[in-house]
Each structure stands twice: as structure tokens, then as C-alpha cells.
């Protein structure tokens, strides 16, 4: 069983910053990709950013230049530094990992990020 524990969400004013963390534990072999998705009310869950074990990153166009994803492979932890936050960044943010050769996916429980104008 794999457990993902997220932290760092909250309420912030526009222009502010937040840092999300997600620590994975349990039956983990080798986490290939770690990432963050978000889902706003009434919308689909979309990729925000992802990072491979080797450090290659991918960002949604809407967050490029404002968000930075990083990971600590020794701690099986992924981070999302969010700067210059906008009200449209308001959503539930979900941690996602793709584990092992089969890239089996696991999801965190989600953390709310609310950006006030």
C-alpha cells in the first residue's frame, strides 16, 4: 500500500506564495514521475507540473515562470513552490506519483489552495 501525505495548502492573497509538499511512503519501488494536478469546482483535473526521477520537468502553460516543482528522491517527496499566485490558481491540488516499471499511479487526498483577489 502506498500513502501520499500532502501539506502546505491554505488561503493567500493574490501575489502571494505557497509551498506544497507531498511525501510518499509504503510499498514504493522506484518513483519515476512525481507531479501535481489541480481541480477547480466544476472543472476537470489538470496537470500543473511534473518531474521525473532524473529531474526533467514539465509545466502547464498557465503556471510557467511562477511555479517550480522539485523533488527529494531520498525522501520520496515532491514540492511545488507557487509564487505570484492568482485567483484563478484557486483549486484543490493533488499529488500524483507513477511508481515502478508499470508506472502505477497513486493520488494524494488533495489540499485546498485559495487565492483571494
Secondary structure, 3 states (H helix, E strand, C coil): CEEEEEECCEEEECCCCEEEEEEEEECCCCEEEEEEEEECCCCCCEEEEEEECCCCEEECHHHCCCEEEEEEHHHCEEEEEECCCCHHHCEEEEEEEEECCCCEEEECCCEEEEEEC
